[in-house]
Amino acid sequence: MDQKKRNLIVGLFSLLVALWIVMFAVPELFVNLFDTALGNLILIVFIILAGMHNMFMGLGLAAVFVILFRFSHMSSQPFSLRF
């Protein structure tokens, strides 16, 4: 594996660990990111910028954000059993 790919993998892994630490320390940040208009705008701009760099990375981030968006809204609704 060449140095460029190794640096990319180490950078992505470091970013993932940093995001996990932030989400563990401040979970309200994760919820507010998907519940406010500014948070949604930040995510959309982030996807556009990533898509300008690499289209597949932009599409992958968009898919991940849509899944997280759906999970955050599913968890905000009260759970009820229907018989």
C-alpha positions as CSV (number, residue, x, y, z in Angstrom):
1,M,0.0,0.0,0.0
2,D,1.5,3.3,-1.0
3,Q,1.9,6.3,1.4
4,K,-1.1,8.3,0.0
5,K,-3.6,5.5,0.6
6,R,-2.1,4.8,4.0
7,N,-2.5,8.5,5.0
8,L,-6.1,8.5,3.7
9,I,-7.0,5.4,5.8
10,V,-5.3,6.8,8.9
11,G,-7.0,10.2,8.4
12,L,-10.5,8.6,8.0
13,F,-10.0,6.4,11.0
14,S,-8.9,9.4,13.1
15,L,-11.9,11.3,12.0
16,L,-14.2,8.4,12.9
17,V,-12.7,8.2,16.4
18,A,-13.0,11.9,16.9
19,L,-16.6,11.9,15.8
20,W,-17.3,9.0,18.2
21,I,-15.7,10.9,21.1
22,V,-17.7,14.1,20.3
23,M,-21.0,12.1,20.0
24,F,-20.3,10.4,23.3
25,A,-19.4,13.6,25.1
26,V,-22.1,15.8,23.7
27,P,-25.0,13.8,22.4
28,E,-27.2,16.9,22.1
29,L,-24.9,18.0,19.2
30,F,-25.9,15.0,17.2
31,V,-29.6,15.5,17.8
32,N,-29.5,19.3,17.1
33,L,-27.6,18.6,13.9
34,F,-30.6,16.9,12.4
35,D,-33.4,18.8,14.1
36,T,-32.5,22.4,13.2
37,A,-32.6,24.1,9.8
38,L,-29.0,25.4,10.3
39,G,-27.8,21.8,11.1
40,N,-29.5,20.5,8.0
41,L,-27.9,23.3,5.9
42,I,-24.5,22.5,7.3
43,L,-24.9,18.8,6.4
44,I,-26.1,19.7,2.9
45,V,-23.1,22.1,2.3
46,F,-20.8,19.4,3.7
47,I,-22.2,16.8,1.2
48,I,-21.9,19.3,-1.7
49,L,-18.3,20.1,-0.8
50,A,-17.4,16.4,-0.5
51,G,-19.2,15.7,-3.8
52,M,-17.1,18.4,-5.5
53,H,-14.0,16.6,-4.3
54,N,-15.2,13.1,-5.1
55,M,-18.6,12.2,-6.4
56,F,-18.7,8.8,-4.8
57,M,-17.7,10.1,-1.4
58,G,-20.5,12.7,-1.7
59,L,-23.1,10.1,-2.5
60,G,-21.8,7.9,0.3
61,L,-22.0,10.7,2.8
62,A,-25.5,11.6,1.6
63,A,-26.6,8.0,2.1
64,V,-25.1,7.9,5.6
65,F,-26.7,11.3,6.6
66,V,-30.1,10.2,5.3
67,I,-29.9,7.0,7.3
68,L,-28.9,8.9,10.4
69,F,-31.6,11.5,9.8
70,R,-34.2,8.8,9.6
71,F,-32.9,7.1,12.8
72,S,-32.9,10.4,14.7
73,H,-36.5,11.1,13.8
74,M,-37.6,7.6,14.6
75,S,-36.0,7.8,18.0
76,S,-37.6,11.2,18.8
77,Q,-41.1,9.7,18.4
78,P,-42.6,8.0,21.4
79,F,-42.7,4.2,21.1
80,S,-46.1,2.6,21.5
81,L,-47.3,-1.0,21.1
82,R,-50.4,-1.4,19.0
83,F,-52.5,-4.5,19.4
